[in-house]
Amino acid sequence: ATFGQPLWKPAYDDEVALKLERVVVDIDGREEVVELDRDRGPKMETADGSLCFLDGWKAMTSTERKVALHVVARQNNVRKQNFSQRLAASEQHLSLGLPPQLAPSRPEAVRALAALGSA
Protein backbone atom coordinates (compact mmCIF):
# COMPACT_ATOMS: atom_id res chain seq x y z
CA ALA A 1 0.00 0.00 0.00
CA THR A 2 1.20 3.49 -0.72
CA PHE A 3 1.24 6.26 1.85
CA GLY A 4 -2.26 7.43 2.70
CA GLN A 5 -3.92 4.30 1.31
CA PRO A 6 -5.71 1.77 3.53
CA LEU A 7 -3.61 -1.21 4.59
CA TRP A 8 -6.53 -3.62 4.68
CA LYS A 9 -8.77 -4.76 1.85
CA PRO A 10 -12.24 -6.05 2.70
CA ALA A 11 -12.95 -9.70 2.02
CA TYR A 12 -16.30 -10.69 0.62
CA ASP A 13 -17.92 -13.98 1.54
CA ASP A 14 -17.78 -15.29 -2.01
CA GLU A 15 -14.06 -14.39 -2.18
CA VAL A 16 -13.07 -16.26 0.98
CA ALA A 17 -12.33 -19.48 -0.82
CA LEU A 18 -11.23 -22.78 0.59
CA LYS A 19 -7.62 -22.00 -0.25
CA LEU A 20 -6.92 -20.63 3.23
CA GLU A 21 -4.33 -22.47 5.29
CA ARG A 22 -4.07 -22.40 9.06
CA VAL A 23 -0.86 -21.04 10.59
CA VAL A 24 -0.11 -21.29 14.31
CA VAL A 25 1.53 -18.20 15.83
CA ASP A 26 2.99 -18.07 19.35
CA ILE A 27 1.61 -15.05 21.23
CA ASP A 28 3.22 -14.78 24.67
CA GLY A 29 3.26 -18.56 25.12
CA ARG A 30 -0.26 -19.08 23.76
CA GLU A 31 -1.05 -20.46 20.34
CA GLU A 32 -3.18 -18.30 18.06
CA VAL A 33 -4.37 -19.76 14.76
CA VAL A 34 -4.40 -17.38 11.81
CA GLU A 35 -5.89 -18.27 8.44
CA LEU A 36 -3.57 -17.33 5.61
CA ASP A 37 -4.24 -16.82 1.92
CA ARG A 38 -0.98 -17.16 0.00
CA ASP A 39 -1.99 -14.37 -2.39
CA ARG A 40 -3.73 -11.93 -0.03
CA GLY A 41 -2.06 -12.60 3.32
CA PRO A 42 -3.48 -13.23 6.77
CA LYS A 43 -7.22 -12.98 7.36
CA MET A 44 -8.08 -10.42 10.01
CA GLU A 45 -11.36 -10.03 11.83
CA THR A 46 -12.39 -6.40 12.26
CA ALA A 47 -14.20 -4.96 15.27
CA ASP A 48 -17.56 -5.19 13.47
CA GLY A 49 -17.01 -8.87 12.63
CA SER A 50 -16.20 -8.42 8.96
CA LEU A 51 -13.10 -9.92 7.40
CA CYS A 52 -10.23 -8.33 5.54
CA PHE A 53 -6.81 -9.11 4.14
CA LEU A 54 -3.56 -7.16 4.18
CA ASP A 55 -2.99 -5.07 1.06
CA GLY A 56 0.47 -5.42 -0.49
CA TRP A 57 1.14 -8.91 0.88
CA LYS A 58 2.75 -10.10 -2.36
CA ALA A 59 5.26 -7.24 -2.36
CA MET A 60 6.40 -7.83 1.24
CA THR A 61 9.70 -9.41 2.19
CA SER A 62 9.68 -12.58 4.27
CA THR A 63 10.52 -10.54 7.40
CA GLU A 64 7.66 -8.11 6.75
CA ARG A 65 5.32 -11.06 6.29
CA LYS A 66 6.38 -12.62 9.59
CA VAL A 67 5.81 -9.32 11.41
CA ALA A 68 2.43 -8.81 9.72
CA LEU A 69 1.38 -12.35 10.64
CA HIS A 70 2.22 -11.72 14.31
CA VAL A 71 0.39 -8.37 14.29
CA VAL A 72 -2.73 -9.98 12.86
CA ALA A 73 -2.50 -12.84 15.37
CA ARG A 74 -2.36 -10.35 18.25
CA GLN A 75 -5.22 -8.27 16.86
CA ASN A 76 -7.42 -11.31 16.30
CA ASN A 77 -6.64 -12.53 19.83
CA VAL A 78 -7.55 -9.16 21.38
CA ARG A 79 -10.81 -9.05 19.41
CA LYS A 80 -11.73 -12.56 20.58
CA GLN A 81 -11.03 -11.60 24.21
CA ASN A 82 -13.06 -8.40 23.90
CA PHE A 83 -15.96 -10.31 22.36
CA SER A 84 -15.85 -12.88 25.18
CA GLN A 85 -15.91 -10.10 27.78
CA ARG A 86 -18.84 -8.35 26.09
CA LEU A 87 -20.74 -11.62 25.87
CA ALA A 88 -20.10 -12.40 29.55
CA ALA A 89 -21.19 -8.88 30.54
CA SER A 90 -24.40 -9.17 28.53
CA GLU A 91 -25.23 -12.56 30.00
CA GLN A 92 -24.57 -11.30 33.53
CA HIS A 93 -26.70 -8.22 32.83
CA LEU A 94 -29.62 -10.34 31.67
CA SER A 95 -29.27 -12.70 34.63
CA LEU A 96 -29.81 -9.71 36.94
CA GLY A 97 -33.11 -8.99 35.20
CA LEU A 98 -31.92 -5.69 33.74
CA PRO A 99 -33.26 -4.48 30.36
CA PRO A 100 -31.30 -6.03 27.45
CA GLN A 101 -31.17 -2.76 25.49
CA LEU A 102 -29.13 -1.21 28.31
CA ALA A 103 -26.57 -4.02 28.54
CA PRO A 104 -23.05 -2.68 29.17
CA SER A 105 -20.05 -3.97 27.30
CA ARG A 106 -17.84 -4.81 30.30
CA PRO A 107 -18.31 -7.13 33.31
CA GLU A 108 -17.11 -4.38 35.69
CA ALA A 109 -19.97 -2.16 34.52
CA VAL A 110 -22.50 -4.91 35.29
CA ARG A 111 -21.13 -5.27 38.82
CA ALA A 112 -21.28 -1.50 39.31
CA LEU A 113 -24.88 -1.38 38.11
CA ALA A 114 -25.82 -4.29 40.39
CA ALA A 115 -24.21 -2.53 43.37
CA LEU A 116 -26.16 0.65 42.59
CA GLY A 117 -29.40 -1.31 42.42
CA SER A 118 -28.87 -2.94 45.81
CA ALA A 119 -27.83 0.27 47.57
Secondary structure, DSSP 8 states (H G I E B T S, - for coil): --TTS-SEEE--TTT--TT-EEEEEEETTEEEEEEEETTTEEEEE-TTS-EEEETTGGGS-HHHHHHHHHHHHHHHHHHHHHHHHHHHHHHHHHHTT--GGG--SSHHHHHHHHHHHH-
